[in-house]
Amino acid sequence: MDKYLKIGSSRVPFSQINRRSVKGVWIDAVARYTFWDGVYQDQPLLLLCLKDGAEAYTPVQSATLAAKLQEANQKLVVYYFDALDFNKRERLMAQGVYFIVGEKYVSLPSLMINSRTDRKEKATELSAPAQYLLLFHLQERSLEGMSAKEMASILPYKYVTITLAMQVLADLDLCKIETDNDKTRRIHFEISNRDLYEKAQLLLQSPIRKTFYCDDVNVALPVAGINALATYSMLAPEQRQTFAVDERQVKLKAEDNPFMGINSWDGAYRIEIWKYPPIVKDGAVDRLSLALSMKNDEDPRVCKEVKQMIDELWS
């Protein structure tokens, strides 16, 4: 059995598949949804259509099931509804769930389809995951020729997030995405790491979301700031230590908050909350992220050591 759905300006064919063809599916989900295969913009899709009279999963449950099926089947999971009210759409989008509502509404961010529009919007700036992916490739390990599934096994992001990050880099002409004979989308970098870094210069942003101070820290964190620069150079370290923490891992109002005596003006420790996970090298944050975090420092000594630190990366 086949059906056609409108995505953007295209009519995309979907074929119903047996649930035994879907890896990792819950028994309860089989009772609620039918499963369909399709391809849009070279991206394999797994469509879940709610059965007549069945109750849809909550947005959190939908996100959990989608993540499980995407990892197991290497397809972007999309829910289909004949109708869906505004509040339910907003709750699904808040959970990162991809969905289609009849011919009226499409939410497929990783394919750059925005709600109620037929125009493909290209990224104009680096997202935090895209910047992380780029800096990881430049410093830690080559990602050349890898698929989103392969990257998900070594990066701190899920398959869908990596898929979107790849598209952002492609939109900004920092990589190419090619589809192989197995319909797997792979990332390709066509210039050297040094040239790629220079090309990305105007797009790279400071990783710091915000900073605060505290009296004590009860968790191991990578060193950042001047003391991280001191590990890469001849610069003397400061008495006050600076640490970096991924914003997804810090909950300042939680009972198990590891930071004691938090305030916004002074303390024994300075904490930087980062937009993406620090890439840690020998206990310190990576060179390129560190340089970006200090790009507004006007101290001539710091500027000199930052430049030398980056130059050594390509030597």
C-alpha positions as CSV (number, residue, x, y, z in Angstrom):
1,M,0.0,0.0,0.0
2,D,1.3,3.4,-0.9
3,K,0.4,7.0,0.0
4,Y,1.6,10.4,-1.0
5,L,2.3,13.3,1.5
6,K,3.1,16.9,0.6
7,I,6.4,18.1,2.1
8,G,7.3,21.5,1.0
9,S,6.5,21.7,-2.7
10,S,7.0,17.9,-3.3
11,R,4.6,15.0,-3.2
12,V,6.6,12.3,-1.4
13,P,5.6,8.6,-1.8
14,F,5.5,6.4,1.2
15,S,5.1,2.6,1.3
16,Q,3.6,0.8,4.3
17,I,6.0,-1.7,5.8
18,N,5.5,-4.7,8.1
19,R,6.3,-3.8,11.8
20,R,8.8,-6.7,11.7
21,S,10.9,-4.5,9.3
22,V,11.2,-1.9,12.0
23,K,14.0,-2.5,14.4
24,G,13.6,-1.6,18.1
25,V,9.9,-0.9,18.1
26,W,7.9,-1.2,21.3
27,I,4.9,-3.7,21.2
28,D,2.7,-0.9,22.6
29,A,3.7,1.3,19.7
30,V,2.7,-1.4,17.2
31,A,-0.8,-1.2,18.6
32,R,-0.9,2.6,18.1
33,Y,0.9,3.3,14.8
34,T,1.3,2.0,11.3
35,F,4.8,2.2,9.7
36,W,5.8,3.7,6.4
37,D,9.0,4.1,4.4
38,G,9.9,7.1,2.3
39,V,12.8,9.3,1.1
40,Y,12.9,13.1,0.9
41,Q,16.0,15.1,-0.1
42,D,18.0,11.9,-0.1
43,Q,17.1,11.4,3.6
44,P,15.4,8.1,4.4
45,L,12.2,8.6,6.5
46,L,10.3,6.3,8.8
47,L,6.7,7.6,9.1
48,L,4.5,6.7,12.0
49,C,0.8,7.1,11.4
50,L,-1.7,7.0,14.3
51,K,-4.2,4.2,13.9
52,D,-7.9,5.1,13.9
53,G,-9.2,5.3,17.5
54,A,-5.7,4.9,19.0
55,E,-4.3,7.4,21.5
56,A,-1.1,9.2,20.5
57,Y,2.0,9.1,22.8
58,T,2.7,12.2,24.8
59,P,5.4,14.5,23.4
60,V,8.0,13.0,25.8
61,Q,7.1,9.5,24.9
62,S,7.1,10.4,21.2
63,A,10.6,11.9,21.4
64,T,11.9,8.8,23.3
65,L,10.4,6.4,20.7
66,A,11.7,8.5,17.8
67,A,15.3,8.5,19.2
68,K,15.2,4.7,19.7
69,L,13.9,4.0,16.2
70,Q,16.2,6.5,14.5
71,E,19.3,4.9,16.1
72,A,18.1,1.4,15.3
73,N,16.9,2.0,11.8
74,Q,19.1,5.0,10.7
75,K,16.1,6.8,9.4
76,L,14.6,10.1,10.4
77,V,11.4,9.3,12.3
78,V,8.4,11.5,11.5
79,Y,4.9,11.3,13.0
80,Y,1.8,11.9,10.8
81,F,-1.5,13.3,12.1
82,D,-4.6,14.2,10.1
83,A,-5.2,17.1,12.5
84,L,-3.4,18.5,15.5
85,D,-4.1,21.6,17.6
86,F,-1.7,24.4,18.2
87,N,-0.8,23.5,21.8
88,K,0.1,19.9,20.9
89,R,2.2,21.1,17.9
90,E,4.1,23.4,20.2
91,R,4.7,20.6,22.8
92,L,6.0,18.3,20.1
93,M,8.4,20.9,18.7
94,A,9.6,21.6,22.2
95,Q,10.6,18.0,22.5
96,G,12.3,18.0,19.1
97,V,9.7,15.6,17.6
98,Y,9.4,15.8,13.8
99,F,5.8,15.6,12.4
100,I,3.5,16.3,9.5
101,V,-0.2,17.4,9.9
102,G,-2.2,16.7,6.8
103,E,-1.2,19.1,4.0
104,K,-1.2,22.1,6.4
105,Y,1.8,21.8,8.6
106,V,5.3,20.4,8.4
107,S,8.0,20.4,11.1
108,L,11.2,18.8,9.8
109,P,14.0,21.1,11.1
110,S,16.9,18.9,10.0
111,L,15.6,19.1,6.4
112,M,15.3,22.8,6.7
113,I,11.5,22.7,6.3
114,N,9.8,25.2,8.5
115,S,6.1,25.3,9.4
116,R,3.8,26.5,6.7
117,T,6.4,27.3,4.1
118,D,7.6,25.7,0.9
119,R,11.0,27.5,0.8
120,K,14.1,25.7,2.0
121,E,15.8,28.0,4.5
122,K,19.6,27.7,4.5
123,A,21.5,28.2,7.8
124,T,23.3,31.6,8.1
125,E,25.3,30.9,11.2
126,L,26.9,28.0,13.0
127,S,24.7,26.2,15.5
128,A,26.5,24.9,18.7
129,P,26.4,21.3,17.5
130,A,27.7,22.2,14.1
131,Q,30.6,24.2,15.6
132,Y,31.4,21.3,17.9
133,L,31.4,18.9,15.0
134,L,33.7,21.1,13.0
135,L,36.2,21.7,15.9
136,F,36.2,18.0,16.7
137,H,37.1,17.2,13.1
138,L,39.9,19.9,13.1
139,Q,41.5,18.8,16.3
140,E,40.4,15.4,17.7
141,R,39.6,13.0,14.9
142,S,38.9,13.2,11.2
143,L,35.2,12.8,10.4
144,E,35.8,12.7,6.7
145,G,33.4,10.2,4.9
146,M,31.5,9.4,8.1
147,S,27.7,9.1,8.4
148,A,25.6,10.6,11.1
149,K,25.2,7.1,12.7
150,E,29.0,6.6,12.8
151,M,29.5,10.1,14.3
152,A,26.8,9.4,16.9
153,S,29.0,6.6,18.3
154,I,31.9,9.0,19.0
155,L,30.2,12.4,19.5
156,P,28.1,13.6,22.5
157,Y,25.1,14.2,20.3
158,K,22.2,12.1,19.0
159,Y,21.7,11.0,15.4
160,V,19.1,13.7,14.5
161,T,21.2,16.5,16.0
162,I,24.2,15.4,14.0
163,T,22.2,15.2,10.9
164,L,21.1,18.8,11.4
165,A,24.6,19.9,12.2
166,M,25.9,18.3,9.0
167,Q,23.3,20.3,7.0
168,V,24.3,23.5,8.7
169,L,27.9,23.0,7.8
170,A,26.9,22.2,4.2
171,D,24.7,25.3,4.0
172,L,27.7,27.4,5.0
173,D,29.9,25.7,2.4
174,L,32.1,24.2,5.1
175,C,31.5,20.6,3.9
176,K,29.7,18.6,1.3
177,I,27.1,15.9,1.9
178,E,27.0,13.0,-0.5
179,T,24.7,10.0,-0.6
180,D,26.3,6.6,-1.3
181,N,24.8,3.6,-3.0
182,D,23.2,2.5,0.2
183,K,21.4,5.9,0.5
184,T,23.6,6.8,3.4
185,R,24.5,10.5,3.7
186,R,28.2,11.1,4.4
187,I,30.1,14.2,5.2
188,H,33.1,15.3,3.1
189,F,35.7,18.0,3.6
190,E,37.4,19.1,0.4
191,I,40.1,21.3,1.8
192,S,42.9,21.0,4.4
193,N,42.2,21.5,8.1
194,R,44.1,24.7,8.2
195,D,42.2,26.1,5.2
196,L,38.9,24.9,6.6
197,Y,39.7,26.7,9.9
198,E,40.5,29.9,8.0
199,K,37.4,29.7,5.9
200,A,35.2,29.3,9.1
201,Q,36.9,32.2,11.0
202,L,34.0,34.7,10.6
203,L,31.4,32.1,11.6
204,L,33.0,30.7,14.7
205,Q,31.6,32.0,18.0
206,S,32.7,32.0,21.6
207,P,31.5,28.8,23.3
208,I,30.7,30.7,26.5
209,R,27.0,31.1,27.2
210,K,27.4,32.8,30.6
211,T,29.8,32.9,33.6
212,F,29.5,32.9,37.3
213,Y,31.7,32.5,40.4
214,C,31.6,30.1,43.4
215,D,33.5,29.1,46.5
216,D,33.9,25.4,45.8
217,V,33.3,22.8,43.1
218,N,32.5,19.2,43.9
219,V,32.9,17.7,40.4
220,A,35.9,17.2,38.0
221,L,35.7,19.7,35.2
222,P,38.2,20.7,32.4
223,V,40.3,23.8,33.0
224,A,39.5,26.9,30.9
225,G,40.5,30.5,30.7
226,I,44.0,31.7,31.4
227,N,45.0,28.6,33.2
228,A,44.1,26.5,30.2
229,L,46.2,28.8,28.0
230,A,49.0,28.3,30.5
231,T,49.0,24.6,29.8
232,Y,49.5,25.3,26.1
233,S,52.1,28.1,26.4
234,M,54.7,29.8,28.6
235,L,52.1,32.1,30.2
236,A,51.9,31.9,34.0
237,P,48.7,30.5,35.5
238,E,46.3,32.6,37.6
239,Q,45.7,31.9,41.3
240,R,41.9,31.6,40.6
241,Q,41.0,28.5,38.6
242,T,38.5,28.7,35.7
243,F,36.5,25.6,34.7
244,A,34.2,25.0,31.7
245,V,30.9,23.0,31.9
246,D,28.4,22.0,29.1
247,E,25.1,23.9,29.6
248,R,23.2,20.6,29.2
249,Q,24.9,19.2,32.3
250,V,24.5,22.0,34.8
251,K,21.4,22.5,36.9
252,L,22.2,25.3,39.3
253,K,18.9,25.1,41.1
254,A,19.0,21.3,41.7
255,E,19.7,19.8,45.1
256,D,22.8,18.0,43.8
257,N,24.2,21.2,42.3
258,P,28.1,20.8,42.5
259,F,28.8,24.5,42.8
260,M,28.9,26.0,46.4
261,G,28.4,29.6,47.1
262,I,27.3,30.7,43.6
263,N,27.4,34.5,42.9
264,S,27.9,36.7,39.9
265,W,30.8,38.9,41.0
266,D,33.6,37.0,42.9
267,G,34.7,33.6,44.2
268,A,37.5,31.1,44.5
269,Y,36.5,29.6,41.1
270,R,35.2,31.1,37.8
271,I,32.8,28.9,35.9
272,E,32.1,29.2,32.2
273,I,28.8,27.6,31.0
274,W,29.5,26.5,27.4
275,K,27.0,26.1,24.5
276,Y,28.5,22.7,23.6
277,P,30.6,20.1,25.5
278,P,34.2,21.0,25.9
279,I,36.6,18.9,24.0
280,V,39.1,17.9,26.7
281,K,42.8,17.5,26.1
282,D,45.0,16.6,29.1
283,G,42.5,18.1,31.5
284,A,42.1,21.4,29.6
285,V,39.6,22.6,27.0
286,D,40.7,22.4,23.3
287,R,42.8,25.0,21.7
288,L,40.4,26.4,19.2
289,S,37.5,26.7,21.6
290,L,39.8,28.3,24.2
291,A,41.0,30.8,21.6
292,L,37.3,31.7,20.8
293,S,36.5,32.1,24.4
294,M,39.4,34.6,24.8
295,K,39.0,36.5,21.5
296,N,37.9,39.7,23.3
297,D,40.9,39.7,25.7
298,E,43.0,42.8,25.0
299,D,46.1,41.8,27.0
300,P,49.0,41.7,24.4
301,R,50.6,38.7,26.2
302,V,47.4,36.7,25.9
303,C,46.9,37.6,22.3
304,K,50.4,36.6,21.5
305,E,50.2,33.2,23.2
306,V,46.7,32.5,21.7
307,K,48.1,33.1,18.2
308,Q,51.2,30.9,18.9
309,M,48.9,28.1,20.3
310,I,46.9,28.0,17.2
311,D,49.9,28.1,14.9
312,E,51.3,25.1,16.7
313,L,48.1,23.2,15.9
314,W,48.9,23.2,12.2
315,S,52.7,22.8,12.5
